[in-house]
């Protein structure tokens, strides 16, 4: 017996296909509107580039045409070293949301992105259309932060836009333009402290994937820009539109998720230079906001006790951890040392550092570290 819900869905799908097929064969049929032009909402087909003189449905894809002048515009700043996903993620979201999206730079000269992609800006600061949304991505932001022309355009474009969205360390460009004074903001997880130090007038947070100040939204790093753009889309065009875009992108959008990379516990592990002690590779690194486990394996000329001592003392010096005594001779017979330390909020943490020789491999060891919040 056919499940009744499945039957209903089958009927709806069949009807949708019939309507779509009928629409796809129909040309715009309504009366031409003097002075108005109509376009197909972006669908990735050649019809994206066509302009019609009357409303109706696109003869190629069947979508209902929209008035060209009514499409919202999104300007995306790009520059030498711009991070690819920082600007292409929001580009995809806003484009699928029906926005007219374009890139803007100081000149139309070809730019090289963070990983070597070549891209030609569509507009310069001088000829860029007024946009409803301004997107400021991250990457190598030293150039735009020091460019008076870039900061002037960002300030003017932001003032004219309904919303401004920064991605990753694009927040530093907004801050350099004075647009984050007195506002909350976030950025790439490894640059949270830098943003706090350089812009004390900004309330920097580490436990949010994006921060919505109303007109100005900042997101954390990289893929966070997709979530920020979907949030922006939900505010401007409704949650259903944002959900539809996320589904079409096959993106697992979780608007109520509390995931924030900068809040994970590994932020408390000092970034020590293991390369000075041998050749190492990461076996695993995983955890939550409350615990973290990291395992590395490598080759070193150090003995087990000396290795355990050198790594432990690096934690003691750089992270102000306390516990084990200094010196290889002080390392206990068990291949582990226990530590305690405090996080930035004063909460206490415990850590266990262990080392094991790899069976049958001369001078090869496995180092493991486990940390967990106490209480």
C-alpha positions in Angstrom: 0.0 0.0 0.0 1.3 3.4 -0.9 1.9 5.7 2.0 -0.7 8.6 1.9 2.0 11.3 2.5 4.2 9.9 -0.3 1.1 9.9 -2.6 0.4 13.5 -1.8 4.1 14.4 -2.5 4.0 12.5 -5.7 1.0 14.5 -6.9 2.6 17.8 -5.9 5.8 16.9 -7.7 3.9 15.8 -10.8 1.9 19.1 -10.8 5.1 21.1 -10.3 6.6 19.4 -13.3 3.6 20.0 -15.5 3.5 23.7 -14.5 7.2 24.0 -15.0 7.1 22.4 -18.4 4.2 24.6 -19.5 6.0 27.7 -18.2 9.2 26.7 -19.9 7.6 26.7 -23.3 5.8 30.0 -22.8 7.4 33.3 -23.8 6.7 36.6 -22.0 3.1 37.2 -23.0 1.9 40.3 -21.1 1.8 43.8 -22.5 5.1 45.6 -22.9 5.7 48.2 -20.2 7.2 51.4 -21.6 10.6 52.1 -20.1 10.7 48.9 -18.0 12.9 45.9 -18.6 12.6 42.4 -17.1 15.1 39.7 -16.3 15.2 36.1 -15.2 16.2 35.5 -11.6 19.7 33.9 -11.7 19.5 30.2 -12.4 22.9 29.4 -13.9 21.5 29.1 -17.4 22.2 31.3 -20.4 18.9 33.1 -19.8 20.5 34.9 -16.9 21.9 37.3 -19.4 18.6 38.0 -21.3 16.5 41.1 -20.9 12.8 41.3 -21.9 10.5 44.2 -22.6 7.5 42.7 -20.9 6.7 40.7 -17.7 5.8 37.0 -17.8 7.8 33.9 -17.6 11.3 33.1 -18.9 10.9 31.0 -22.1 14.1 29.1 -21.2 13.7 28.1 -17.6 10.1 29.0 -16.8 10.9 31.3 -13.9 8.7 34.4 -13.4 10.6 37.5 -14.7 11.3 40.3 -12.3 11.7 44.0 -13.2 15.3 44.7 -13.8 15.3 47.9 -11.8 13.8 46.2 -8.7 16.5 43.6 -8.3 18.6 44.3 -5.2 22.3 44.9 -5.7 25.2 43.5 -3.8 28.7 44.9 -4.1 31.7 42.8 -3.1 35.0 44.4 -2.4 38.0 42.4 -3.8 41.7 43.0 -3.6 45.1 41.4 -4.0 45.1 38.3 -1.8 41.4 38.2 -1.1 40.3 34.9 0.4 38.3 33.0 -2.2 35.5 31.6 0.0 35.2 34.9 1.8 33.8 36.6 -1.3 32.5 33.6 -3.4 30.5 32.1 -0.5 28.3 35.3 0.0 28.3 35.8 -3.9 26.7 32.3 -4.3 24.1 33.0 -1.5 23.1 36.4 -2.6 23.2 35.5 -6.3 20.9 32.5 -5.7 18.7 34.9 -3.6 18.1 37.0 -6.7 20.5 39.8 -6.1 22.5 41.4 -8.8 26.0 40.7 -7.5 29.2 42.4 -8.7 32.8 42.8 -7.6 34.5 46.1 -7.0 38.2 47.1 -6.7 40.4 50.1 -7.1 41.0 49.2 -10.8 39.9 46.7 -13.3 43.3 45.0 -13.4 43.4 41.3 -12.9 43.8 40.4 -9.2 45.3 37.3 -7.7 43.4 35.8 -4.8 44.8 34.1 -1.7 45.5 30.7 -3.5 46.3 32.0 -6.9 42.9 32.3 -8.6 42.9 35.1 -11.2 39.8 37.4 -11.1 38.9 40.6 -13.0 36.9 43.1 -11.0 33.6 44.1 -12.7 33.6 47.7 -11.4 36.0 50.2 -10.0 35.3 52.6 -7.1 34.6 55.3 -9.6 31.9 53.4 -11.6 30.4 51.0 -9.1 26.6 51.2 -8.9 25.0 52.0 -5.6 24.4 48.7 -3.7 21.8 47.6 -1.2 24.4 45.2 0.4 28.2 45.7 0.7 30.3 42.6 1.4 33.8 43.1 2.7 35.8 39.8 2.7 39.1 39.0 4.3 42.4 37.6 3.2 45.5 39.7 2.9 43.9 42.9 4.3 47.1 44.9 4.8 46.7 46.6 1.4 43.1 47.7 1.7 43.6 48.7 5.3 46.3 51.1 4.3 44.6 52.4 1.2 42.8 55.7 1.7 40.9 55.3 -1.5 39.6 51.8 -0.4 38.6 53.0 3.0 36.8 56.1 1.6 34.8 53.9 -0.8 34.0 51.4 1.9 32.7 54.2 4.1 30.6 55.7 1.3 29.3 52.4 0.0 28.4 51.3 3.5 26.5 54.5 4.2 24.5 54.1 1.1 23.7 50.4 1.6 21.0 48.9 3.7 23.5 46.4 5.2 27.2 45.8 5.3 28.6 42.3 5.8 32.2 41.6 6.7 33.7 38.1 6.5 36.7 36.7 8.4 39.4 39.4 8.9 37.4 41.7 6.6 36.4 43.1 10.0 39.8 44.8 10.1 38.9 46.8 7.0 35.6 47.9 8.5 37.4 48.8 11.8 40.1 50.7 9.9 37.3 52.7 8.2 35.9 53.5 11.7 32.7 51.5 11.0 33.0 49.2 14.0 33.4 51.8 16.8 31.0 51.0 19.6 29.7 47.9 17.8 30.0 44.2 18.5 32.2 42.2 16.1 33.9 38.9 15.4 36.6 37.7 13.0 38.9 34.8 12.1 39.5 32.7 15.3 43.2 33.3 15.4 42.8 37.1 15.1 40.3 37.7 17.9 42.9 39.0 20.3 44.5 41.2 17.5 41.1 42.8 16.8 40.6 43.5 20.5 44.1 45.0 20.8 44.0 47.2 17.7 40.4 48.4 18.0 39.5 48.9 21.7 36.3 50.8 20.8 34.9 47.6 19.3 33.3 44.9 21.5 35.0 41.8 20.1 33.3 38.4 20.8 34.6 34.9 20.3 31.4 32.8 21.0 29.3 33.8 18.0 29.5 32.7 14.3 28.3 36.2 13.3 27.4 39.4 15.1 24.3 41.3 13.9 24.4 45.0 14.8 21.5 45.9 12.6 23.0 47.6 9.6 26.4 46.1 10.0 27.0 42.3 10.4 30.4 40.7 11.0 31.1 37.0 10.6 33.9 34.7 11.8 36.2 33.1 9.4 35.8 31.6 5.9 32.6 29.5 5.7 31.0 31.7 8.4 30.4 34.1 5.5 27.9 31.7 4.0 25.9 31.7 7.3 26.2 35.5 7.6 24.9 35.9 4.0 22.0 33.5 4.7 21.2 35.4 7.8 21.2 38.6 5.9 19.0 37.1 3.2 16.5 35.9 5.8 16.4 39.5 7.2 15.9 41.1 3.8 13.7 38.5 2.0 12.4 36.2 4.7 13.5 33.0 6.4 11.8 30.9 3.8 13.8 32.4 1.0 17.0 31.8 2.9 16.0 28.3 3.6 15.2 27.7 -0.1 18.6 29.0 -1.1 20.4 26.9 1.5 18.6 23.8 0.3 19.4 24.5 -3.3 23.0 25.0 -2.4 22.9 21.6 -0.5 24.2 23.5 2.5 23.3 22.3 6.0 22.2 25.7 7.3 21.7 25.8 11.1 20.6 29.4 11.9 20.3 28.6 15.6 23.6 26.8 15.9 26.0 27.9 18.7 29.0 26.7 16.8 31.8 29.3 16.9 35.3 28.2 16.0 36.9 30.8 18.2 35.2 29.3 21.3 36.6 25.8 20.9 39.0 24.6 23.7 42.1 24.3 21.5 42.4 28.1 21.7 43.9 27.6 25.1 46.7 25.3 23.8 50.0 27.3 23.3 51.2 27.2 19.6 54.6 25.7 20.2 57.1 25.1 17.5 57.5 21.3 17.3 59.6 21.5 14.2 62.5 22.5 16.4 62.2 19.1 18.1 61.9 16.9 15.1 59.6 16.1 12.2 55.9 15.7 13.2 52.5 15.2 11.6 49.0 15.6 13.2 47.2 12.2 13.7 44.0 13.8 15.1 42.8 17.0 16.7 39.2 17.3 17.9 37.1 18.5 20.8 34.5 20.9 22.0 34.3 24.1 24.0 35.0 22.1 27.2 37.7 19.6 26.1 40.3 19.0 23.5 42.5 16.1 22.4 45.4 16.3 20.0 47.8 13.5 18.9 50.9 14.0 16.9 53.5 11.5 15.7 57.0 12.0 14.5 60.7 11.4 14.6 63.2 13.1 17.0 66.7 12.6 18.3 65.4 13.4 21.8 64.8 10.7 24.3 61.3 10.1 25.7 61.9 11.9 29.0 63.6 14.9 27.4 60.9 15.2 24.8 58.2 15.2 27.4 60.1 17.8 29.4 60.8 20.1 26.4 57.2 20.2 25.3 55.9 20.5 28.8 58.2 23.4 29.6 57.1 25.2 26.4 53.5 25.0 27.6 54.7 26.3 31.0 56.5 29.3 29.4 54.1 30.3 26.6 50.8 29.3 28.3 51.8 29.8 31.9 50.8 26.2 32.7 51.9 24.8 36.0 52.5 21.3 37.3 55.6 19.4 36.3 59.0 20.3 37.5 61.6 21.4 35.0 64.3 19.0 33.7 64.2 15.6 32.1 65.4 14.0 35.3 62.2 15.3 37.0 60.0 13.5 34.5 58.2 10.6 36.3 58.6 7.0 35.3 55.1 7.1 33.8 55.2 8.6 30.3 52.9 11.6 31.2 52.9 14.9 33.1 49.8 16.6 34.5 49.2 20.4 34.3 46.8 23.0 35.4 46.2 26.5 34.0 43.6 29.3 33.8 41.6 30.5 30.7 41.1 34.2 29.9 37.9 34.1 31.9 39.7 32.8 35.0 38.2 29.4 34.8 40.6 26.5 35.7 41.6 23.8 33.3 43.6 20.6 33.6 45.9 19.0 31.0 47.7 15.7 30.6 50.7 15.4 28.3 51.9 11.9 27.3 54.5 10.4 25.1 54.8 6.8 23.8 57.5 5.2 21.7 56.2 3.8 18.4 56.7 0.0 18.5 59.4 -1.2 16.2 60.3 2.3 15.0 63.6 3.8 16.2 63.3 7.4 17.5 59.6 7.6 16.6 57.1 8.8 19.3 53.5 9.6 19.7 52.7 12.7 21.7 49.2 13.2 23.1 47.6 16.1 24.9 44.2 16.1 26.6 42.8 19.3 28.3 39.4 19.7 30.0 37.7 22.5 31.9 37.5 21.8 35.7 34.1 22.1 37.4 
